Amino acid sequence: MGLNDYHFITHWRAKSTLAEINDILGNATDLPRWWPSVYLDIAQLAPGDQNGIGRVISLFTKGWLPYTLCWQFRVTENRTPHGFSIEAWGDFVGRGIWTFAQDGDFVNITYDWKIAAEKPLLRTFSFIMKPIFSANHEWAMRMGLISLELELRRRHAKTEAERAAVPPPPGTTFAALVPKSSPLAKP
């Protein structure tokens, strides 16, 4: 494994159904709404086939640390409702595999993310900063679980008042350092 290679395996558990988790995590263009601490802007570049294979998404993201990332992914496998796989390029190069398994009233969610960090900052400083960059990823995934649980509470609310009582998802850190316009914005 190279100095700028990373392999993360994240496990979440959420009270939900396979179909609902697949719907939430499989809808990339909705990520900035319910997971805004990480996903700042997203654009679909290609829709893919009837199963979403070949769908291309462009992402502008960040973690806890004050830097942003621009990258794209293509859906390479659709195992609805049990998950999907992606290949990534840009500031990250690699693959991600989302796997969903029903366990009673809960869904066990696993994300296997194997990437090389190609953004010059990450590539150059990985030899020293790897533990900090890894902690940044762990923070992003913790925010993802919190945001997913809030999204599920919103979806499961029985009344508009109950839905309105659900707090907003965690926002971005170092917001003042995030560019006002996304690199994905159309001119």
KOLDRENTI-505223 format. One line per field, with one value per residue: residue number from 1; x, y, z of N, C-alpha, C in turn. Coordinates in pm, 1 decimal. Atoms other than C-alpha are relative to their C-alpha. Layout:
BEGIN
num = (NUM;...)
n.east = (X;...)
n.north = (Y;...)
n.up = (Z;...)
ca.east = (X;...)
ca.north = (Y;...)
ca.up = (Z;...)
c.east = (X;...)
c.north = (Y;...)
c.up = (Z;...)
END
This chain:
BEGIN
num = (1;2;3;4;5;6;7;8;9;10;11;12;13;14;15;16;17;18;19;20;21;22;23;24;25;26;27;28;29;30;31;32;33;34;35;36;37;38;39;40;41;42;43;44;45;46;47;48;49;50;51;52;53;54;55;56;57;58;59;60;61;62;63;64;65;66;67;68;69;70;71;72;73;74;75;76;77;78;79;80;81;82;83;84;85;86;87;88;89;90;91;92;93;94;95;96;97;98;99;100;101;102;103;104;105;106;107;108;109;110;111;112;113;114;115;116;117;118;119;120;121;122;123;124;125;126;127;128;129;130;131;132;133;134;135;136;137;138;139;140;141;142;143;144;145;146;147;148;149;150;151;152;153;154;155;156;157;158;159;160;161;162;163;164;165;166;167;168;169;170;171;172;173;174;175;176;177;178;179;180;181;182;183;184;185;186;187)
n.east = (84.5;-77.8;18.2;123.8;110.3;84.1;104.5;90.2;122.3;91.4;121.6;111.7;119.6;111.4;134.0;54.5;13.4;-95.0;46.8;-15.4;-143.0;-43.5;55.6;-70.1;-142.1;-12.6;39.0;-116.0;27.3;66.9;-94.6;-22.5;113.8;7.1;-135.0;-68.7;-130.9;-99.6;35.1;30.0;69.1;-5.5;64.2;2.4;-55.6;59.7;99.8;-19.9;106.3;124.5;-35.3;-93.0;-138.8;-57.9;35.4;-119.9;28.6;-111.9;19.7;-81.8;17.6;-101.9;14.3;-18.0;-115.8;36.4;-30.1;109.4;-37.7;82.7;-18.9;113.8;11.8;87.3;58.4;-47.3;81.1;121.8;51.9;122.5;-16.3;-111.5;-113.7;-54.0;-144.5;-40.3;-142.5;-20.7;-118.6;-12.9;-82.6;-7.9;6.4;19.2;133.4;79.4;103.1;103.5;70.7;109.9;55.2;108.7;-18.5;120.0;47.5;-116.3;-82.1;-144.1;-53.1;-145.9;-62.6;-138.9;-51.3;-142.5;-35.5;-127.2;23.7;-75.9;-9.5;-140.6;-16.8;10.1;-106.1;-129.3;-17.2;50.2;-101.5;-0.7;134.4;94.7;94.9;94.0;90.7;87.0;95.4;92.8;97.3;83.5;92.2;99.9;91.9;82.3;101.4;92.2;94.1;89.3;87.7;91.3;99.6;92.9;81.6;98.7;100.4;86.3;82.9;92.1;87.6;142.7;67.8;-87.7;-61.1;-105.4;-106.8;-63.3;-75.4;-127.9;-102.3;-69.5;-124.0;-119.6;-50.9;-142.0;-94.1;-79.7;87.0;-52.4;-106.3;56.7;28.1;140.8;61.5;-55.3;-61.9;96.2;98.9;-5.2;-24.2)
n.north = (-117.2;-123.1;-95.8;-74.5;95.7;10.3;101.1;-22.4;80.6;-63.6;77.0;-72.5;79.6;-94.4;58.4;-33.0;113.6;-1.3;-88.9;-139.2;-31.9;-3.3;-121.9;-116.7;-1.2;12.5;-124.8;-86.6;-142.9;-47.8;0.3;-130.6;-36.6;69.8;22.1;-121.0;-17.3;57.5;-19.5;-140.3;-14.2;121.1;-10.3;123.9;-24.1;99.3;75.2;145.0;79.8;11.0;44.3;-96.6;34.7;-102.6;-133.4;-74.5;-108.2;-86.9;-38.2;-99.6;49.4;-31.4;66.2;-92.8;-84.6;-112.3;10.3;58.7;101.5;13.0;133.8;57.3;145.4;70.9;121.3;115.4;117.5;-29.5;122.0;-43.7;-106.2;40.4;-89.8;-35.3;-25.3;-115.3;-27.4;-143.0;-63.2;-141.2;-10.7;138.9;100.5;129.9;58.2;7.3;103.2;-9.2;126.3;-12.3;130.0;-11.5;75.7;-36.1;-135.2;-83.4;28.2;-11.5;-71.2;3.0;-71.5;40.6;-110.3;22.7;-110.0;-72.4;-143.5;-61.0;-145.2;-24.1;-14.5;131.8;87.2;-48.6;6.4;126.3;72.0;-54.6;-33.7;109.6;17.1;-112.7;16.8;112.8;-50.8;-84.5;91.0;55.4;-106.9;-12.5;113.4;-19.8;-98.6;69.6;80.6;-94.2;-57.7;106.1;21.2;-114.0;16.6;105.2;-58.8;-85.6;85.8;80.1;-87.6;24.8;-127.2;-108.8;-55.5;94.5;-14.8;-130.0;7.0;68.6;-103.4;10.9;78.1;-81.3;-76.6;7.1;-67.1;-103.2;-46.4;-123.7;33.0;69.4;-95.3;-39.4;70.2;133.4;21.2;70.2;-95.4;-26.3;-143.1)
n.up = (0.0;8.1;-109.1;18.4;11.7;-120.1;4.1;-112.5;-5.6;-94.3;-30.9;-61.2;-25.8;-5.0;-2.4;130.8;91.7;111.3;106.0;-40.9;-3.3;139.7;58.1;-53.8;36.0;144.4;65.2;-23.9;15.9;-121.5;-112.0;-63.6;-84.5;-129.0;-53.7;45.2;-62.1;91.0;141.0;21.3;128.1;82.8;131.0;78.9;132.9;90.6;-76.6;-1.2;62.1;-77.0;-135.5;-57.5;31.5;85.4;-49.9;-38.9;-92.8;-34.4;-139.4;-68.7;-136.1;-100.3;-128.8;-110.5;28.9;87.7;142.7;77.2;98.4;120.5;54.0;70.5;-7.4;93.5;-57.5;77.0;-34.0;-74.4;-62.7;-66.5;-99.8;-87.1;11.3;131.7;2.8;80.7;23.1;-20.9;56.7;-34.0;-120.3;-45.7;105.7;-63.3;8.0;-121.8;4.6;-102.7;-17.8;-95.6;-40.4;-97.5;-124.7;-75.5;30.4;28.7;117.3;-19.2;115.9;4.6;110.9;20.7;81.2;24.7;89.7;-5.0;-6.6;108.3;-16.2;-35.6;-144.7;-63.6;51.6;-47.9;-145.0;-56.3;-76.9;-135.9;-46.0;22.8;-110.8;-4.3;113.2;-34.7;-99.7;74.6;60.9;-108.0;-37.0;107.1;-7.0;-121.0;37.7;89.3;-78.8;-68.7;102.3;44.6;-105.5;4.9;121.3;-27.6;-89.5;82.3;85.7;-80.4;-77.9;27.1;24.2;44.3;-121.1;-39.8;100.4;-23.6;-125.4;22.9;24.4;128.5;-7.1;-27.8;113.9;31.9;-88.3;66.0;108.0;58.0;95.2;115.9;107.2;11.0;112.2;22.5;130.4;85.1;47.0;143.3;25.4)
ca.east = (0.0;139.5;173.7;-129.6;-345.5;-631.5;-868.0;-1165.1;-1442.5;-1736.6;-2024.1;-2355.8;-2676.6;-3007.8;-3367.9;-3509.8;-3567.5;-3338.0;-3554.5;-3545.2;-3168.2;-3108.5;-3333.8;-3152.8;-2791.7;-2852.7;-2984.0;-2652.9;-2803.2;-2991.4;-2678.3;-2619.3;-2968.8;-2942.8;-2557.5;-2444.4;-2144.0;-1966.1;-2154.2;-2145.1;-2258.8;-2334.4;-2416.1;-2525.7;-2317.7;-2472.7;-2786.3;-2658.7;-2878.3;-3222.1;-3049.3;-2826.1;-2513.2;-2285.9;-2444.8;-2176.9;-2185.3;-1954.2;-1900.9;-1766.4;-1703.2;-1517.7;-1460.7;-1375.3;-1041.4;-1041.0;-990.5;-1233.4;-1226.7;-1356.2;-1412.8;-1644.6;-1784.1;-1948.2;-2189.8;-2036.6;-2274.2;-2632.0;-2744.6;-3078.7;-3182.5;-2858.6;-2626.5;-2413.0;-2050.3;-1874.4;-1542.1;-1399.5;-1156.1;-1037.3;-901.5;-973.5;-906.4;-1043.8;-1363.3;-1641.2;-1878.3;-2200.3;-2359.4;-2697.5;-2828.0;-3162.3;-3138.5;-3485.6;-3603.9;-3253.8;-3028.7;-2658.3;-2476.2;-2114.2;-1907.1;-1577.5;-1379.6;-1039.6;-878.4;-559.3;-562.6;-457.2;-525.9;-175.2;-218.3;-321.9;-73.4;219.3;153.1;10.4;343.2;315.6;-56.1;-208.9;-353.5;-509.4;-651.6;-788.7;-948.2;-1103.6;-1268.9;-1391.6;-1544.0;-1719.7;-1867.8;-1982.4;-2160.7;-2310.4;-2463.4;-2599.9;-2742.6;-2890.5;-3061.3;-3209.2;-3325.8;-3495.4;-3666.1;-3795.1;-3920.5;-4087.1;-4255.6;-4630.6;-4722.2;-4584.4;-4520.7;-4321.5;-4122.5;-4056.4;-3923.4;-3639.6;-3321.6;-3129.4;-2830.2;-2483.1;-2339.7;-1996.0;-1695.4;-1477.8;-1771.2;-1598.8;-1322.0;-1557.5;-1572.5;-1898.0;-1958.4;-1905.0;-1664.8;-1964.0;-2172.6;-2259.2;-2131.0)
ca.north = (0.0;340.6;628.5;800.0;482.2;450.8;166.6;243.5;8.0;178.1;-2.5;165.0;20.0;197.0;114.5;97.1;-128.2;-228.1;-39.7;282.3;273.1;192.3;483.8;730.0;628.8;551.5;902.6;1088.2;1419.1;1443.4;1406.4;1783.8;1815.1;1547.9;1513.5;1876.9;1846.8;1655.0;1699.1;2064.8;2028.7;1746.3;1732.7;1433.5;1420.0;1104.2;909.8;560.5;275.7;172.1;17.3;319.6;140.3;401.3;689.8;957.5;1202.4;1499.6;1592.6;1888.5;1765.2;1830.7;1675.9;1831.1;1968.1;2300.1;2169.7;2068.5;1785.6;1762.1;1414.1;1203.6;856.3;609.9;341.3;10.5;-233.6;-213.9;-481.4;-317.5;-325.6;-472.5;-190.5;-70.4;-16.1;288.7;377.4;719.6;957.8;1314.6;1409.0;1043.6;743.4;404.7;221.6;216.3;-67.2;-2.7;-320.3;-334.2;-635.0;-653.1;-769.2;-766.2;-405.2;-278.1;-254.3;-322.3;-86.8;-137.2;100.6;-38.2;257.8;186.5;492.2;671.1;1037.9;1228.5;1587.3;1738.0;1837.0;1485.0;1306.1;1522.2;1512.3;1159.6;1027.6;1255.1;1333.2;990.7;953.8;1301.9;1241.4;907.4;1079.3;1329.4;1040.9;888.1;1224.9;1248.7;902.4;980.1;1286.0;1059.8;825.9;1116.8;1271.8;939.0;888.7;1240.9;1175.8;855.0;1044.2;1300.4;1026.9;834.5;1138.6;1087.6;1456.8;1777.7;1904.8;1590.2;1632.7;2000.9;1902.7;1697.3;1908.1;1988.4;1770.4;1883.6;2151.2;2198.5;2292.7;2593.6;2725.1;3061.5;2883.3;2706.7;2884.2;3076.1;2910.9;2547.1;2440.6;2243.1;2558.6;2615.4;2945.8)
ca.up = (0.0;-99.5;142.0;-11.3;-15.5;229.3;310.8;534.4;639.0;809.0;981.8;1056.0;1198.5;1142.9;1223.4;873.6;574.2;290.8;42.7;246.2;306.3;-61.2;-157.6;70.6;3.6;-363.4;-435.6;-460.5;-573.3;-240.4;-22.7;25.3;176.5;444.6;485.9;443.2;675.0;396.8;68.6;-34.7;-396.2;-636.4;-1006.1;-1210.7;-1528.8;-1680.8;-1579.3;-1653.9;-1774.1;-1640.0;-1335.2;-1273.8;-1397.7;-1554.5;-1363.7;-1319.6;-1029.9;-970.9;-605.7;-408.6;-53.5;269.8;606.5;940.8;818.3;626.8;273.3;-0.8;-251.7;-607.7;-740.0;-951.0;-928.2;-1163.4;-1044.7;-1151.4;-982.0;-856.8;-609.2;-518.6;-239.6;-100.7;-209.7;-496.0;-598.8;-738.8;-898.3;-808.3;-976.8;-925.4;-581.1;-489.5;-713.4;-616.8;-539.7;-283.9;-199.4;-5.9;135.6;314.6;512.9;692.6;1056.1;1208.6;1231.4;1154.2;850.9;886.8;651.3;548.4;338.9;208.0;66.4;-89.4;-243.4;-328.7;-231.8;-542.1;-433.4;-412.8;-46.1;52.4;-171.6;-60.2;313.0;353.4;481.4;788.3;809.7;736.2;1089.9;1070.2;721.3;846.6;1148.0;905.6;719.6;1047.6;1143.5;805.1;847.6;1206.4;1067.1;800.6;1056.8;1262.0;944.1;828.8;1165.7;1144.9;787.7;901.8;1187.1;934.2;702.8;986.1;1145.8;1173.9;1164.3;1016.7;1372.9;1455.2;1132.1;1210.7;1556.6;1404.5;1424.7;1107.6;1020.1;1130.5;905.1;759.0;969.9;890.2;684.9;636.8;443.1;200.9;-137.8;-188.6;-523.8;-600.6;-874.1;-1001.9;-1054.1;-1415.8;-1561.6)
c.east = (89.0;-31.5;-129.8;-120.7;-71.5;-102.1;-81.9;-117.6;-84.5;-122.4;-100.2;-111.4;-114.5;-132.2;-72.0;-21.7;107.1;-40.8;21.7;147.3;54.9;-47.4;79.0;144.1;22.3;-35.7;106.9;-33.8;-69.1;95.1;23.5;-115.0;8.2;137.1;87.2;136.0;111.1;-28.9;-47.6;-78.9;21.3;-71.9;4.3;48.7;-56.9;-95.6;26.9;-116.3;-122.2;23.8;98.4;146.2;52.6;-37.0;127.8;-42.7;128.9;-27.9;100.1;-23.5;107.1;-27.3;11.3;112.3;-35.3;53.7;-117.3;57.2;-98.5;29.4;-128.7;-7.9;-96.5;-52.7;39.8;-80.8;-119.2;-55.2;-128.5;-76.8;120.3;125.9;43.5;149.5;28.6;149.4;14.9;126.1;-6.2;94.1;13.2;-0.3;-14.7;-141.5;-65.5;-108.0;-92.7;-73.3;-103.9;-55.0;-106.1;28.4;-115.7;-50.3;112.6;65.0;145.2;57.5;152.5;46.2;147.1;57.8;150.4;44.4;147.0;-36.4;89.7;4.8;142.1;25.9;1.6;113.2;134.9;21.0;-49.9;103.6;6.7;-141.4;-101.7;-95.9;-102.9;-98.7;-96.8;-104.5;-103.8;-108.4;-94.5;-101.5;-112.5;-102.8;-86.1;-111.0;-102.8;-101.6;-97.7;-101.6;-100.2;-109.0;-101.2;-90.8;-106.6;-108.0;-95.5;-96.2;-105.9;-95.6;-144.6;-75.7;102.0;70.3;114.8;119.9;76.3;86.2;135.0;105.2;64.8;126.5;118.7;49.5;149.7;84.8;79.0;-76.2;53.2;107.9;-50.4;-31.3;-150.1;-70.2;74.8;71.0;-92.9;-103.6;20.2;18.8;-122.4)
c.north = (123.5;94.9;78.5;-91.9;-10.8;-111.5;14.6;-96.0;57.7;-88.3;92.1;-100.7;98.3;-75.3;44.4;-128.7;10.6;101.0;146.3;42.1;8.5;128.4;122.7;4.9;-9.1;125.9;105.5;148.1;59.5;9.6;138.5;43.2;-66.8;-28.9;120.8;24.6;-47.4;36.8;143.0;23.1;-126.9;27.9;-137.0;33.0;-95.3;-86.2;-149.4;-72.1;-8.6;-48.1;94.4;-31.4;103.3;141.2;67.3;122.0;78.3;58.6;105.9;-26.6;56.2;-83.1;102.7;98.9;107.4;-11.9;-67.4;-96.6;2.6;-136.9;-45.9;-148.7;-50.0;-122.6;-116.5;-125.5;46.3;-132.3;30.8;-119.1;-22.7;84.7;24.4;24.5;116.8;-4.9;151.2;47.4;150.2;10.2;-133.9;-89.2;-134.7;-50.3;-0.1;-104.0;19.7;-134.1;16.8;-139.4;22.5;-90.9;37.9;135.8;93.6;-40.8;21.0;53.9;-3.6;79.3;-36.1;95.6;-16.3;98.9;38.0;147.8;68.3;152.0;29.6;13.6;-135.7;-92.2;38.3;-24.5;-129.6;-69.1;48.1;6.7;-113.5;-19.6;113.3;-9.6;-115.6;43.0;90.2;-85.3;-55.9;103.6;11.2;-112.5;5.4;99.1;-63.6;-81.8;90.3;56.0;-101.9;-23.0;114.6;-8.9;-106.2;51.2;90.0;-84.1;-76.0;83.9;-21.5;128.3;102.7;61.9;-89.7;12.5;130.8;-0.9;-70.6;107.2;-16.8;-84.7;90.4;67.2;-16.5;71.8;102.5;58.7;126.4;-26.4;-71.7;103.7;27.3;-68.6;-132.4;-6.1;-73.4;95.4;26.1;149.3;70.9)
c.up = (0.0;114.1;-12.3;-22.5;134.7;-21.3;128.2;-11.2;112.3;16.6;68.3;25.7;18.7;0.7;-127.6;-79.1;-108.0;-106.8;36.4;1.7;-142.2;-67.8;45.8;-50.6;-150.6;-76.7;26.0;-8.2;122.2;120.0;61.6;91.7;137.0;62.5;-37.1;64.8;-92.9;-145.3;-22.7;-128.3;-81.1;-130.7;-66.7;-139.7;-104.3;81.2;10.8;-64.6;92.0;142.7;68.9;-26.4;-99.8;40.9;48.7;81.0;24.8;137.8;44.7;147.8;93.4;123.6;110.2;-30.0;-103.8;-143.2;-68.4;-102.7;-116.5;-59.2;-67.1;33.4;-104.9;72.2;-89.4;25.9;81.3;52.5;77.8;54.5;91.8;-15.5;-143.0;14.1;-92.3;-26.9;3.4;-71.6;30.0;119.7;72.3;-122.6;70.3;-16.9;137.4;-17.2;119.3;4.3;110.5;29.3;106.7;118.4;92.0;-44.2;-41.8;-131.8;41.2;-130.4;8.8;-121.4;-1.7;-103.9;-11.6;-106.7;11.9;-1.1;-102.2;6.9;46.6;150.4;69.2;-43.7;60.0;148.6;63.4;87.4;144.9;57.5;-12.1;117.4;8.3;-115.0;26.1;102.4;-66.6;-67.0;106.5;47.3;-103.7;7.8;127.5;-29.3;-93.7;76.2;75.2;-98.8;-51.9;104.4;4.4;-122.4;21.1;94.9;-77.1;-82.8;79.2;84.4;-43.1;-33.3;-48.0;120.9;47.6;-94.2;24.9;126.0;-16.0;-29.9;-137.1;15.2;31.2;-127.7;-16.8;106.0;-80.8;-118.7;-66.7;-104.2;-125.0;-107.0;-12.1;-115.8;-21.9;-134.6;-95.0;-58.1;-148.9;-22.9;-52.1)
END
